Amino acid sequence: MNEMTQMKLPKILFLLDHPSQDKHRHQYLLEGLLEAGILPVIGYFYGNARDSSMATEEIRAVSLGLTKAKFKGFRPSTVYRLKRLISSNHISVIHCQRHRALVNACLAMAGTQAHSLFYTVGSTNVLRNWNRRLVFNFIARRITRVTCVSTAVRDYMLKNAPMLSRDKTVVIRNGVDINQFDLEIPQREARNWLGIPEDEFCFGIVARLKKAKCHDTLLRAFSRLLHQAPDTRLAIVGDGPLESNLRRLCNELQISNKVHFIGRIEHKDVPLALRALNCFVHPSFREGLSMAILEAMASGLPVITTNADGVKEIFGTNLKIGDMVRPMDEEALFASMLNFRTMSTEQLKDIGKNARKHVTKNFTRQAMVKAYVRLYQKALSPGTEKSGGLP
């Protein structure tokens, strides 16, 4: 695409805090926008734009050049820098993924040609304190659309933001690229890559090591399972602030020799990690709509998870794709893991096949991108209702 063609395309500013927050679902959307004739520009508040994993020759990444410390709290200088970025790049639409980015964008777009503001909410704790609720309700009428990854998230937003009208919300569920999880390699190769013995059953989780994911409940349930099935392993993929606490818990439970802390891996390697598992376990107490669960299902794995709101939306009433237990219920999680541990290989494969079919039918990358592109195109069409002025 030449420079003249790029100048004629409508531009969308995709705002993130830092390049470390690049997600594969973001990349799906950016690529889809480009295919639809909309030029995305990735904007970071701090960090080096050259560290962006999503930038290409056609999708440019820019940074405001702040430090992480300067980005915290409200600073008029941040709004000014963002306003300059919006104007110099001729941005028409701004899409925010985080609360602080939303507040800054709402103020910065005033007086520029940017006329539409989108905000994606992926969790049921984004308005977790009175300050956030107050600020969000103050700026709610400036937002063109709040896109929620599940009905549970939309219900949460409407409950906590009375100034947000229902007609400004839309549910666009996360989707995965099914083809990325079609691996032909033998499981033993994936096991060797992770350093897991080939001859033992392996449960696994791919998630940040943080409180909401309930790794501690998983470790306690797994400890009990080892008394019944000692030839079992647990792979924990991901990093996070609770790693040292979880390793300490493993030592206390005397299961360190059976638990593999893999650490953070690149998203391109997630299918390989999932290939090493027999069953996926995701016992979080809060989920918007878990990409990790969808990816495990796309890999053909049975899934044990909880009946948190966003998870129930994935499963529906279809328990032929796995099992749901109550959050933070060690006994129920242990019983479910024991049940799957005692299943035959063929039973596990049948459940995994059902899970993959379910994702293929209901949670594809194509459907997610199509829904977002339709919203953008409507915002960019002449005569479409735009966001109003600041209150």
C-alpha positions in Angstrom: 0.0 0.0 0.0 1.6 3.3 -1.1 1.7 6.5 1.0 -1.0 8.2 -1.1 -3.4 5.3 -0.7 -2.8 5.4 3.1 -3.5 9.1 3.3 -7.0 8.5 1.8 -8.0 5.8 4.1 -10.0 6.6 7.3 -7.8 6.2 10.3 -8.5 4.6 13.7 -6.3 5.0 16.7 -6.1 1.8 18.7 -4.9 2.9 22.2 -3.0 0.7 24.6 -0.9 1.5 27.6 2.3 -0.3 26.7 3.6 -2.8 24.0 3.5 -5.6 26.7 -0.3 -5.4 26.4 -0.4 -6.5 22.8 -2.9 -9.3 22.5 -3.5 -11.7 19.7 -7.2 -10.7 19.6 -6.0 -7.1 19.1 -3.9 -8.3 16.2 -6.9 -10.2 14.7 -8.9 -6.9 14.7 -6.1 -4.7 13.3 -5.6 -7.1 10.4 -9.3 -7.2 9.8 -9.6 -3.5 9.7 -6.9 -3.2 7.2 -8.6 -5.7 5.0 -11.8 -3.7 5.2 -10.0 -0.5 4.0 -9.6 1.1 7.4 -6.1 2.1 8.5 -5.3 1.4 12.1 -2.6 3.3 14.0 -1.5 1.7 17.3 -0.8 4.3 20.1 1.0 3.5 23.3 1.2 5.9 26.2 4.6 4.6 27.4 7.3 2.2 26.2 9.0 2.0 22.8 6.7 1.7 19.8 9.4 -0.4 18.1 8.6 -3.1 20.7 5.1 -3.5 19.3 4.4 -7.1 18.2 1.5 -5.9 16.0 3.1 -3.2 13.9 3.7 -3.9 10.3 4.7 -1.9 7.2 1.1 -0.9 6.9 0.0 -0.7 10.5 2.1 1.9 12.2 2.8 2.1 16.0 3.6 5.3 17.8 4.3 6.2 21.4 3.6 9.3 23.5 7.0 8.7 25.1 5.7 8.8 28.7 7.2 6.8 31.6 5.0 4.3 33.4 5.1 6.6 36.5 4.0 9.7 34.5 1.2 7.7 33.0 -0.3 7.0 36.4 -2.8 9.6 37.7 -4.2 12.5 35.7 -1.8 14.9 33.9 -2.9 17.7 31.5 0.4 17.1 29.6 -0.7 13.6 28.7 -3.9 14.9 27.3 -2.0 17.5 25.3 0.4 14.9 23.9 -2.5 12.7 22.9 -4.4 15.5 21.3 -1.3 16.3 19.1 -1.0 12.6 18.1 -4.7 12.5 17.1 -4.4 15.7 15.1 -1.1 14.9 13.4 -2.3 11.5 12.3 -5.7 12.7 11.1 -7.5 10.2 13.4 -11.3 9.8 12.9 -12.1 7.1 15.5 -10.4 6.1 18.8 -10.7 2.7 20.3 -9.6 2.2 23.9 -9.0 -1.0 25.8 -8.3 0.4 29.3 -10.0 2.8 31.7 -7.1 5.3 32.0 -6.7 5.4 28.2 -10.4 6.1 27.8 -10.4 9.1 30.2 -7.4 10.7 28.4 -8.9 10.0 25.0 -12.2 11.5 25.9 -10.6 14.7 26.9 -8.0 14.8 24.1 -10.4 14.3 21.2 -12.2 17.6 21.9 -11.3 20.1 19.1 -9.9 17.4 16.8 -11.4 15.7 13.8 -11.8 12.5 15.9 -15.6 12.1 16.2 -16.2 8.6 17.6 -14.9 6.8 20.7 -15.1 3.1 21.3 -14.3 1.3 24.5 -13.9 -2.5 24.9 -14.6 -4.0 28.3 -13.3 -7.5 28.9 -13.8 -7.9 32.7 -16.4 -7.6 35.4 -14.2 -5.5 37.7 -13.2 -2.5 35.5 -15.4 -0.2 37.6 -14.0 -1.6 40.8 -13.9 1.5 43.0 -16.0 4.6 43.5 -13.5 6.9 41.7 -13.6 4.9 38.5 -17.4 4.7 38.6 -17.7 8.4 39.2 -15.4 9.3 36.3 -16.9 6.7 33.9 -20.4 8.0 34.5 -19.2 11.5 33.9 -17.8 10.7 30.5 -20.3 8.0 29.5 -22.3 10.2 27.1 -19.1 11.0 25.1 -18.6 7.3 24.3 -20.0 6.2 20.9 -20.1 2.5 21.8 -19.1 0.3 24.7 -18.3 -3.2 23.3 -18.5 -5.9 25.9 -17.0 -9.4 25.4 -20.0 -11.1 27.0 -23.5 -10.5 28.2 -22.2 -10.8 31.8 -19.8 -7.9 31.2 -22.6 -5.7 29.7 -24.9 -6.4 32.6 -22.1 -5.5 35.0 -21.4 -2.2 33.1 -25.1 -1.2 33.0 -25.5 -2.0 36.8 -22.5 0.1 37.8 -22.8 2.9 35.2 -26.3 4.4 35.4 -25.3 7.1 32.9 -24.5 4.5 30.3 -27.5 3.9 28.1 -28.2 0.3 27.0 -28.3 1.3 23.4 -24.7 2.4 23.6 -23.6 -1.1 24.5 -23.0 -4.1 22.3 -21.8 -7.6 23.0 -19.0 -8.8 20.7 -17.7 -12.1 22.0 -14.0 -13.0 21.7 -13.1 -15.3 18.9 -10.1 -17.5 18.1 -8.3 -18.5 14.9 -9.1 -22.2 14.8 -6.5 -23.0 12.2 -3.6 -22.0 14.6 -4.5 -25.0 16.7 -4.3 -27.6 14.0 -1.0 -29.1 15.0 0.1 -32.4 13.5 3.1 -32.9 15.8 3.1 -35.9 18.2 2.3 -35.1 21.8 5.7 -36.4 22.9 7.4 -33.6 21.0 5.3 -31.0 22.8 6.0 -32.7 26.1 9.8 -32.7 25.4 9.6 -29.0 24.6 8.0 -28.3 28.0 10.1 -30.7 29.9 7.2 -32.9 30.9 7.5 -36.8 31.0 5.8 -38.5 28.1 4.3 -41.3 30.1 2.2 -39.4 32.7 -1.2 -37.7 32.4 -0.9 -34.0 32.4 -3.4 -31.3 33.4 -2.5 -27.7 32.5 -3.5 -24.0 32.7 -2.4 -21.0 30.6 -3.0 -17.8 32.5 -1.4 -14.9 34.3 -0.4 -15.8 37.9 -2.8 -13.5 39.6 -5.5 -13.8 42.3 -8.5 -14.1 40.0 -7.2 -17.2 38.3 -7.2 -19.2 41.6 -4.0 -21.2 41.0 -3.8 -21.8 44.7 -7.2 -23.6 44.6 -5.9 -25.6 41.7 -2.7 -26.6 43.5 -4.6 -27.8 46.5 -7.0 -29.8 44.4 -4.1 -31.3 42.5 -2.3 -32.2 45.7 -5.3 -34.3 46.7 -5.5 -35.9 43.3 -1.9 -37.1 43.6 -3.0 -39.4 46.5 -5.4 -41.1 44.1 -3.3 -40.9 40.9 0.4 -40.3 41.6 1.4 -40.6 38.0 -0.1 -37.2 37.1 1.5 -33.9 36.3 0.4 -30.2 36.3 1.8 -27.6 33.9 1.4 -24.0 34.8 2.1 -21.7 31.8 2.3 -18.0 32.5 4.0 -15.5 34.8 2.8 -13.0 37.2 3.0 -11.4 40.7 2.0 -14.6 42.6 4.7 -16.9 41.2 6.8 -17.0 44.3 3.8 -17.6 46.6 2.6 -20.4 44.4 6.0 -22.0 44.3 6.1 -21.8 48.1 2.7 -23.4 48.3 3.9 -26.3 46.1 6.8 -26.8 48.6 4.4 -26.8 51.5 2.1 -29.3 49.8 5.2 -31.4 48.8 4.2 -31.5 45.1 7.0 -29.4 43.6 8.3 -32.5 41.7 4.9 -32.9 40.0 4.2 -29.2 39.1 6.0 -27.6 36.1 6.2 -23.8 36.1 6.7 -23.1 32.4 6.7 -19.3 32.7 5.5 -16.9 30.0 5.6 -18.1 26.4 4.9 -16.3 23.1 1.4 -16.6 21.8 2.6 -18.4 18.7 3.8 -21.2 21.1 0.5 -21.6 23.0 -0.9 -24.3 20.6 2.3 -26.3 21.1 1.9 -26.0 24.9 -1.7 -27.1 24.7 -0.7 -30.0 22.6 1.3 -31.4 25.5 -1.8 -31.6 27.8 -4.5 -34.2 28.4 -7.0 -31.8 30.0 -7.2 -28.1 30.6 -8.1 -26.6 34.0 -9.0 -23.0 34.5 -10.6 -22.4 37.9 -10.8 -18.6 37.9 -13.5 -16.8 40.0 -14.0 -14.0 37.5 -13.9 -14.0 33.7 -15.2 -11.7 31.0 -15.0 -14.3 28.2 -11.8 -16.3 28.5 -9.6 -16.6 25.5 -7.6 -19.2 27.2 -10.6 -21.5 27.5 -11.6 -20.9 23.9 -8.0 -21.7 22.7 -7.9 -24.9 24.8 -11.2 -26.0 23.3 -9.9 -25.1 19.8 -7.0 -27.5 20.5 -9.4 -30.3 21.1 -9.0 -30.5 24.9 -11.6 -31.2 27.5 -11.9 -28.2 29.9 -12.6 -28.1 33.6 -13.5 -24.6 34.7 -15.9 -22.7 37.0 -19.4 -21.4 36.5 -18.2 -17.7 36.6 -20.5 -15.5 34.6 -18.4 -15.2 31.5 -17.5 -18.9 31.5 -21.2 -19.9 31.6 -21.6 -18.0 28.4 -19.1 -20.2 26.7 -20.5 -23.4 28.0 -24.2 -22.7 28.0 -25.8 -25.9 29.0 -23.4 -28.0 26.9 -21.4 -30.1 29.4 -20.3 -32.5 26.7 -17.3 -30.1 26.2 -16.0 -30.3 29.8 -17.1 -29.5 33.3 -17.9 -26.4 35.4 -17.6 -26.3 39.2 -18.1 -23.5 41.8 -15.3 -21.0 42.0 -12.8 -21.5 44.9 -14.4 -24.9 45.7 -11.3 -27.2 46.2 -13.4 -30.3 46.9 -15.5 -29.9 43.7 -12.4 -29.1 41.6 -10.6 -32.2 43.0 -13.7 -34.4 42.2 -13.9 -33.1 38.7 -10.1 -33.6 38.0 -10.3 -37.1 39.4 -13.3 -37.9 37.1 -11.4 -36.7 34.0 -8.2 -38.5 35.2 -10.0 -41.8 35.3 -11.5 -41.4 31.8 -10.2 -43.4 28.9 -8.2 -41.8 26.2 -11.1 -42.2 23.8 -13.5 -40.6 26.2 -11.2 -37.6 26.6 -10.8 -37.3 22.8 -14.6 -37.4 22.3 -15.1 -34.5 24.7 -12.2 -32.6 23.1 -13.8 -33.0 19.7 -17.1 -31.7 21.0 -15.3 -28.7 22.5 -13.5 -27.9 19.2 -16.8 -28.1 17.3 -18.5 -25.8 19.8 -15.8 -23.1 19.3 -15.8 -23.5 15.6 -19.5 -22.9 15.5 -19.8 -20.1 18.0 -16.4 -18.3 18.7 -14.4 -17.7 15.6 -12.0 -14.9 14.8 -13.9 -14.1 11.6 -17.2 -13.5 13.5 -15.5 -11.3 16.1 -13.7 -9.2 13.5 -16.7 -8.9 11.3 -18.8 -7.5 14.2 -16.1 -4.9 15.0 -15.6 -3.8 11.4 -19.3 -3.3 11.0 -19.4 -0.9 14.0 -16.4 1.0 12.7 -17.9 1.3 9.2 -21.1 2.6 10.7 -19.2 5.2 12.7 -17.3 6.3 9.6 -20.4 6.6 7.4 -21.8 10.1 6.6 -24.9 10.9 8.6 -24.0 8.4 11.4 -24.7 9.8 14.9 -21.4 10.9 16.5 -20.5 11.4 20.1 -21.5 14.7 21.7 -19.4 17.4 23.4 -17.8 17.0 26.8 -20.3 17.6 29.6 
